[in-house]
Every structure is written in structure tokens, then in C-alpha cells.
Amino acid sequence: MEKTLLKGGSLSATYRCSDSNGWFIRKEIDSTNSREFGFERWMSQLKILQRYELLFPGLFPKLRDWGVAENGICYMDLEAGWSTQTAFDFLMTNPSEEEVTELFHRIVDSVAVLH
């Protein structure tokens, strides 16, 4: 597996990874050190992602895999859409009024689903 460190908090690491199935994001945390602020937070994020995947399909990154490696490092793998961009980045490209309107409606539709 190919891994490139992206960022992470003081207790975690986030990587851009690739394997035979393509690119994905991996979040890792040590399950033995700083459990209260590291592992417990990671576990909470995992539970939220699992719940959101069921409640709001298609709105949040899909969880590919999760588990504990032999060295005690817990990981979760998320699908990554490398061809996507943030709304801010999109707006910085000077899109047409019609494209901005479409973006606005997509955001409103997503918020309506969450509400």
C-alpha cells in the first residue's frame, strides 16, 4: 500500500493511500496512548460515520474499512473523490451564474435531507 501523510491532530494521522482498489483516505490513531483524547475520539468519529452512512446515503464519505493493525494502530479507510473540490474552491474559479445557482440548490437539498 502506498501512503502519503496529509495532516492530522496531535494524536492522529491522516494519509492519502492507494491499493489495488484505488485511492482512499486513512485515519490512524494509537489505541494504547492518550486513549481518552485519541482513541475514544477516533471511535466516536467511526460510529458517527457508520450512522450517517445509513441515515444519509451519498452525503458523507463512505467508510471502506476499519480495524486494528498488528502494532495497535486503529485505522479507518474512507472513499476519496479526488476529482471533487470544495464549494469555496469551485466559487474561486469564477463560475457562471447558472453554475452558482446549481451549487446553491445542491447545498440546500443536502441541508433539507439532514434537517
Buried (B, 14 or more C-beta within 10 A) or exposed (E): EEEEEEEEEEBBBBBBBEEEEEEBBBBBBBBEEBBEBBBEBBBEBBEEBEEBBEEEEEEBBBBBEBEEEEEEBBBBBBEBEEEEEEEEEBEEEEEEEEEBEEBEEEEEEBEEEEE
